[in-house]
Amino acid sequence: MRGVPTGRIRATYAASGRRALRVTLVAATGFYLFRYGLDRPVSATYALFAAVALGGLSKIPGTGRQRAAVAARLLPVCWAVVVAGTYLSVETWSAVVGMLLIGFALTFAAVGGPRLAGATPGLQLLYILPSFPPYDPASLGDRLLGTTTGLLLFIAAEALILPEPAPPPYRERAAGAARTAARCATLLATPPYTLDHADVRADRDAAGALRLMAVPEAERPAGPGVRERALTHTGLATRTLLSRLAQLPALPGDDPGPEVTAVLHAVARLSVATEACLGQGPSPVAAYEELAAARARLAALSGDTVSAAAPATPPVSAADPVDAPVPVFPPAVLRRHAAVLEIADAALAMGTAADLAVHGRRAAAQESPGRFWYATERAPALWWHRVRGHAERRSVFFQNAVRIALALAAARFVAGVDTLPHGFWATLATLTLTRTTVDETWGTIRKALTGTLAGALVTAGVLDLVATDNAVYAAVLPVWMLFAFTVGPVKGVGWAQGMFTVLVALVFAQLAPPTWHLAEVRMLDVLVGSAIGAVFGLLAWPRGAHDELRNAEAELLRRAAEVVVATSASVAEGATVAAPPGVHGHRSLQHAVILAESAYAQFLSEPVPFGATGGRAGVPAVDSQATLIAGHHTLWGSQRLLEPPLAGLVPAAGESVDRLGDRVCGRMLLVSAALDPGGDTPAASVARIAPSLTACAEEPPGAPRLYYATASWLNSLLTDLTRIVHGEPGHDEPADETATGPRAPATGSEAH
């Protein structure tokens, strides 16, 4: 344990010990109540395993009260799986089919968020337990009685015993970031109209606090509902706002102009109102409307450019007559105006998303229906949208569900055909030892078999020494259970399997006369379950997300390239293609972002394969998060630029935008081909990506503000592409992030 702080070890054991104490109290109470108090051994078994399923095997994130809330909502599901397992165990074929279908459904339910994903192993255990002989529908009442008692005791224990302090919720983090945005916007709107180093650092720290990797898993807004999606969207928009405030171009003169300062002051007021809204305050609709009006006034200032050396004509004020002369601005001013308009767009998105996150469909602030397409959808439709988006072979959720379902069905088939004694243990071993990569599965199996062998030797000695003295088993069981559930999660799978082998022997010894052969059967079952898990780990997507992530990133960049070239052409020509009714725009790119995010989430949870240095042979090591940022940036920027009414550019500006769009599209395709090369893909160096678009094209004379907004978007996309391959030296995170980060494990993104 060299290099690991002692305090961290103690904290790990303390957290594990608290959970172990609750599980032990619940499991022992339920087991002893029914086994010795009411003489109902079936109910005793189900009461114990219900507590072990959701308290020991499941990894539901959050505090005890949060886990109790999840368990309470899952109570009907637990009843359903026990009933299904009881009736489907009539024949081997029906049990196998049930294991295949229900195993897939329970595993695929991980798309619902980290809490549901964490509960999945426990639900699988509650289905596996009644899926083995004896086929006895008459005992269903006892099974449900034991399951219900165990779960109710577990819910009470998690909520009441040794309560844990709750971490700051994501909404509170977003409110703090909005407060920082308000301060930065105020500083940029008042002399000297700039942020110093400390302000920029505070800006980045506030944005970093919203990164999902920095947020406890239970607090990540990863569910499919309106409020969860909107809270994710709030974090995304707030991070974008903070990033753009920190990068606002330097003031080209002494006075930014009243329209610019009005927008920045309105951004500050909307940020303050958003902070209040996230604290359960009123809707920020008044501040939203003020910023929308200020943004419209700034956007209405259009005219021809003049040379950079020429003085700028003072801009018109709100009090000037309608027929006042149109001001003329130099390119530097127009670039700053475009940046300020992007700041306003991010702030408006933040206000709308925060309102939806707090008030749901009753939110008052409304923006583009395409960006917030989910605002009016009902919960079943949102769930269906999430499930449908991952029901394909490229989704790692789908791959994991297929892998586990096939392995469990095979284990049940082997146990039924060969009448494997205690086949339940073999299926449980398959469930707990199968991993998402074959390397990780083999490593887990080696440790598990070593631990199981040691546990079997201890079990054989205990059973031979104690024989049928149930009093000894009853006295030792809670002590051993507390020790096993405290040490096992900290020490790893080998220790956990060894101690669990002794634990199940202590339980079954009180249900039937034991012999030392029980240890032999346990070892055999774990060996069979491990072999099945290894086989399916080898056959079904053996590299897990390591390869799938490259494919998903390449597909994302191909879709983004299509959007870039289409958007550039539409801006140049002044025409857009309307999306079909009821379909939000850029669906293919949204779907590609979602699949890439889920693959990246699993990738972060998997160990690097032995000998790997960042990718498969011939594939460059890349910054996967930068790829996701590029996808989000493409999506949002295109939607913003194509909002009607859309006026075309003058010929010179239109041709320049077309050329810039083609250049970015080509670079995206180049990186995509490098990530996922075909058999005859021409070799090219992805390192030759220019760091700036301004170096490859001159600003055309007479270009309006739309040109500068489009060029700014394309420039930032090229910077994103540079980060993908080279990273960004000297910074903790990308300078212009528009993604919340894809680490909602098995949860999808805000678009889904």
HELIX and SHEET records of a PDB file:
HELIX    1   1 THR A    6  TYR A   32  1                                  27    
HELIX    2   2 LEU A   33  GLY A   37  3                                   5    
HELIX    3   3 PRO A   41  VAL A   52  1                                  12    
HELIX    4   4 ALA A   53  LEU A   57  3                                   5    
HELIX    5   5 GLY A   64  ARG A   73  1                                  10    
HELIX    6   6 LEU A   75  LEU A   88  1                                  14    
HELIX    7   7 THR A   92  PHE A  108  1                                  17    
HELIX    8   8 ALA A  109  GLY A  112  5                                   4    
HELIX    9   9 PRO A  114  ILE A  128  1                                  15    
HELIX   10  10 LEU A  129  SER A  131  5                                   3    
HELIX   11  11 PRO A  137  SER A  139  5                                   3    
HELIX   12  12 LEU A  140  LEU A  160  1                                  21    
HELIX   13  13 TYR A  170  ALA A  189  1                                  20    
HELIX   14  14 HIS A  197  GLY A  208  1                                  12    
HELIX   15  15 LEU A  212  ALA A  214  5                                   3    
HELIX   16  16 GLU A  217  GLU A  219  5                                   3    
HELIX   17  17 VAL A  226  ALA A  246  1                                  21    
HELIX   18  18 PRO A  258  LEU A  278  1                                  21    
HELIX   19  19 VAL A  285  ALA A  300  1                                  16    
HELIX   20  20 PRO A  331  HIS A  359  1                                  29    
HELIX   21  21 GLY A  360  ARG A  362  5                                   3    
HELIX   22  22 TRP A  373  THR A  376  5                                   4    
HELIX   23  23 ALA A  379  HIS A  390  1                                  12    
HELIX   24  24 VAL A  396  VAL A  417  1                                  22    
HELIX   25  25 GLY A  423  LEU A  433  1                                  11    
HELIX   26  26 VAL A  438  VAL A  466  1                                  29    
HELIX   27  27 ASN A  470  LYS A  491  1                                  22    
HELIX   28  28 VAL A  493  PHE A  508  1                                  16    
HELIX   29  29 HIS A  517  LEU A  539  1                                  23    
HELIX   30  30 ALA A  545  GLU A  573  1                                  29    
HELIX   31  31 ARG A  587  SER A  605  1                                  19    
HELIX   32  32 SER A  624  LEU A  641  1                                  18    
HELIX   33  33 PRO A  651  LEU A  675  1                                  25    
HELIX   34  34 ARG A  705  HIS A  726  1                                  22    
END                                                                             
